[in-house]
Amino acid sequence: MYSGSVSPTPRWYWISAIWLGIGLFDATQTVVVMRSEGMHHAWTALFFATLLSWATWALATPFVIRIGNRYPLSRSRPGNWLIHLVTCLATGGVYAAWTAGLERVLNPWTPSAAPGPFLQLWLSKFTNSIVAFSFLYGTILLIGHVLDSRERLARQQMETARLNEQLSQAQLNALRRQIEPHFLF
């Protein structure tokens, strides 16, 4: 009997692929729409600044999922809500800092003029993105919960199948023991 199993693709691979896809879509859409409207920007810098801005969420996803597993959201634990609020705001703050840093370095919006001060860019990115990063944080928690529930259900079904097999084997052995003495005579 073949007992080899195909090793599952690591979760980090899927996380990276999904966030890369989102980043490519967002960067392409930003550049194509702005070009079609006749705007003039540093297109390559804008593309890479937009694409790389999603790296924060790719790196934060495993951490957010781990926090979600360790501190599940429930009515009976209001402290967990506070932990998630702080984590969400911290992740948003890191995202805003990373994006502001990219804009300072790459200057994709107005190549002829220097970008504003870092703190001003960071504050602008943070306040303008609160709804977006709250939504992203909640979506990551939701997807993590769904994936963990699916894995837990698969493990439970496998355990149930194993126990059913053991029960059937035990019943078969009991029947054999009942029949065997009758053939001795």
C-alpha positions as CSV (number, residue, x, y, z in Angstrom):
1,M,0.0,0.0,0.0
2,Y,1.3,3.4,-0.9
3,S,1.6,5.6,2.1
4,G,3.5,8.5,0.6
5,S,1.9,11.8,0.8
6,V,2.3,15.0,-1.2
7,S,3.7,17.7,1.0
8,P,1.5,20.7,1.1
9,T,2.7,23.9,-0.4
10,P,4.0,26.1,2.5
11,R,1.6,28.8,3.6
12,W,4.2,31.5,3.1
13,Y,4.3,30.6,-0.6
14,W,0.6,31.3,-1.0
15,I,0.7,34.4,1.1
16,S,3.5,35.8,-1.0
17,A,1.7,34.9,-4.3
18,I,-1.6,36.4,-3.2
19,W,0.0,39.7,-2.1
20,L,2.2,39.9,-5.2
21,G,-0.9,39.4,-7.3
22,I,-2.8,42.2,-5.4
23,G,0.3,44.4,-5.7
24,L,0.7,43.8,-9.4
25,F,-3.0,44.5,-10.0
26,D,-3.0,47.7,-7.9
27,A,0.2,49.0,-9.5
28,T,-0.9,48.2,-13.0
29,Q,-4.3,49.8,-12.5
30,T,-2.8,52.9,-10.9
31,V,-0.3,53.4,-13.8
32,V,-2.8,52.6,-16.6
33,V,-5.6,54.7,-15.3
34,M,-3.3,57.7,-14.6
35,R,-1.7,57.5,-18.1
36,S,-5.1,57.2,-19.8
37,E,-6.2,60.4,-18.1
38,G,-3.1,62.2,-19.4
39,M,-1.3,62.6,-16.1
40,H,2.5,62.9,-16.1
41,H,4.4,61.0,-13.4
42,A,7.5,58.9,-13.1
43,W,5.7,55.8,-14.3
44,T,8.3,53.1,-13.4
45,A,8.8,54.6,-9.9
46,L,5.1,54.9,-9.4
47,F,4.6,51.2,-10.5
48,F,7.3,50.0,-8.1
49,A,6.3,52.2,-5.2
50,T,2.7,51.0,-5.5
51,L,3.8,47.3,-5.9
52,L,6.3,47.4,-3.0
53,S,3.8,49.2,-0.7
54,W,1.9,45.8,-0.4
55,A,5.0,44.1,1.0
56,T,4.1,45.3,4.5
57,W,0.9,43.3,4.3
58,A,2.6,40.3,2.9
59,L,5.0,40.3,5.9
60,A,2.3,41.1,8.4
61,T,-0.1,38.4,7.3
62,P,1.5,35.4,9.2
63,F,1.8,37.6,12.3
64,V,-1.9,38.8,12.1
65,I,-3.0,35.2,11.6
66,R,-1.0,34.1,14.7
67,I,-2.5,36.9,16.8
68,G,-5.9,35.9,15.5
69,N,-5.4,32.3,16.7
70,R,-3.8,33.3,20.0
71,Y,-6.4,36.0,20.9
72,P,-9.7,35.0,19.2
73,L,-12.4,37.7,19.0
74,S,-15.3,37.0,21.3
75,R,-17.8,39.0,23.4
76,S,-16.5,37.4,26.5
77,R,-13.0,38.7,26.0
78,P,-12.9,42.4,25.4
79,G,-9.2,42.5,26.1
80,N,-8.7,40.5,22.8
81,W,-10.4,43.3,20.9
82,L,-8.0,45.8,22.3
83,I,-5.1,43.6,21.3
84,H,-6.4,43.4,17.8
85,L,-7.1,47.2,17.6
86,V,-3.5,47.9,18.7
87,T,-2.1,45.3,16.3
88,C,-4.2,46.8,13.4
89,L,-3.1,50.3,14.2
90,A,0.5,49.2,14.5
91,T,0.4,47.4,11.2
92,G,-1.2,50.4,9.6
93,G,1.5,52.6,11.1
94,V,4.2,50.4,9.7
95,Y,2.4,50.3,6.3
96,A,2.2,54.1,6.3
97,A,5.9,54.5,7.3
98,W,7.0,52.1,4.6
99,T,4.8,53.8,1.9
100,A,6.0,57.2,3.0
101,G,9.6,56.0,2.9
102,L,9.1,54.6,-0.6
103,E,7.6,57.9,-1.7
104,R,10.5,59.9,-0.2
105,V,13.1,57.6,-2.0
106,L,11.3,57.1,-5.3
107,N,9.4,60.3,-5.6
108,P,6.8,58.9,-8.1
109,W,4.2,61.6,-8.0
110,T,6.1,64.8,-8.9
111,P,9.6,64.0,-10.1
112,S,10.3,67.7,-10.7
113,A,9.7,68.6,-7.0
114,A,10.9,67.1,-3.8
115,P,8.4,65.1,-1.7
116,G,7.2,66.6,1.6
117,P,8.8,65.8,4.9
118,F,8.6,62.1,6.1
119,L,6.4,62.8,9.1
120,Q,3.9,64.7,7.0
121,L,3.8,61.9,4.4
122,W,3.5,59.3,7.1
123,L,0.6,61.1,8.9
124,S,-1.2,61.6,5.6
125,K,-0.8,57.9,4.6
126,F,-1.9,56.7,8.0
127,T,-5.0,58.9,8.3
128,N,-6.1,58.4,4.7
129,S,-5.7,54.6,5.0
130,I,-7.3,53.8,8.3
131,V,-10.4,52.3,6.8
132,A,-8.4,50.4,4.1
133,F,-6.0,48.8,6.6
134,S,-8.8,48.0,9.1
135,F,-10.6,46.2,6.3
136,L,-7.4,44.4,5.2
137,Y,-6.6,43.4,8.8
138,G,-10.2,42.1,9.3
139,T,-10.0,40.2,6.0
140,I,-6.7,38.6,6.9
141,L,-8.3,37.5,10.3
142,L,-11.3,36.1,8.5
143,I,-9.4,34.2,5.9
144,G,-7.0,32.8,8.6
145,H,-10.0,31.7,10.6
146,V,-11.6,30.0,7.6
147,L,-8.4,28.2,6.7
148,D,-7.8,27.0,10.3
149,S,-11.4,25.8,10.6
150,R,-11.0,23.9,7.3
151,E,-7.8,22.3,8.5
152,R,-9.4,21.4,11.9
153,L,-12.5,19.9,10.1
154,A,-10.2,17.8,7.8
155,R,-8.3,16.5,10.9
156,Q,-11.5,15.7,12.7
157,Q,-12.9,13.9,9.7
158,M,-9.6,11.9,9.4
159,E,-9.7,11.0,13.0
160,T,-13.4,10.0,12.7
161,A,-12.5,7.7,9.7
162,R,-9.6,6.2,11.7
163,L,-11.9,5.5,14.7
164,N,-14.5,4.0,12.4
165,E,-11.9,1.7,10.9
166,Q,-10.8,0.6,14.4
167,L,-14.4,0.0,15.4
168,S,-15.0,-2.1,12.3
169,Q,-11.9,-4.0,12.9
170,A,-12.8,-4.7,16.5
171,Q,-16.3,-5.8,15.5
172,L,-14.9,-8.1,12.9
173,N,-12.5,-9.6,15.4
174,A,-15.3,-10.1,17.9
175,L,-17.4,-11.9,15.2
176,R,-14.4,-14.1,14.4
177,R,-14.0,-15.0,18.0
178,Q,-17.6,-16.0,18.3
179,I,-17.5,-18.2,15.2
180,E,-14.1,-19.9,15.9
181,P,-15.3,-22.1,18.8
182,H,-18.1,-23.6,16.7
183,F,-15.7,-25.0,14.2
184,L,-13.6,-26.8,16.9
185,F,-16.3,-29.5,17.3
